[in-house]
Amino acid sequence: MVDVSGKRPTRRTARARALVLLGSRAFHALDRAENRKGDALAVARIAGIQAAKRTAEWIPLCHPLAFDSVAVTCRPLARTKSVEVVAEVRGTGRTGYEMEALVAASASALALYDMCKGADKGIVIGPVELLSKTGGKSGAWTNPTLRRSFAPGRGPRSGGGLPTEGGGRWSSRRRA
């Protein structure tokens, strides 16, 4: 484990995203609140918050961190039959909250899979990515793929797009 005792505590944030490609049948069940297990989006939000609080138990050598807030949003994207999960972690500490945000987004995506798998077991999770972070010695960072503009129907990376309401098609065969 890295020694962070010499670092000065600073105000920090981290935002991460996970995309969950549900497919038509599972998205239809989610959209019409016909999921047999209950409110999938609410369960996914709670799963993400709980997971962020337990990140050090999931990830070896990750510092157990106290933070001030965790927010998880799950936004259904009808055009691509997917859900965009965004997790944001905020606090003051000696090390960043990137892992907490990534774990929150991942756990939310896994909970969505669990809640929706009765409608379709072919649900695809990914990509899971850090969107941004602030604070610390290195300062602010934004995922470079988010800063590039891209043509409609193509994502910010070559080889495929991300599912967004504005266009784009995501393929599970795409490599980061």
Secondary structure, 3 states (H helix, E strand, C coil): CCCCCCCCCEEEEEEEEEEEECCHHHHHHHHCCCCCCCCHHHHHHHHHHHHHHCHHHHCCCCCCCCCCEEEEEEEEEHHHCEEEEEEEEEEEECCCCHHHHHHHHHHHHHHHHHHHCCCCCCCEEEEEEEEEEECCCCCCEECHHHHCCCCCCCCCECCECCCCCCCCCCCCCCCC
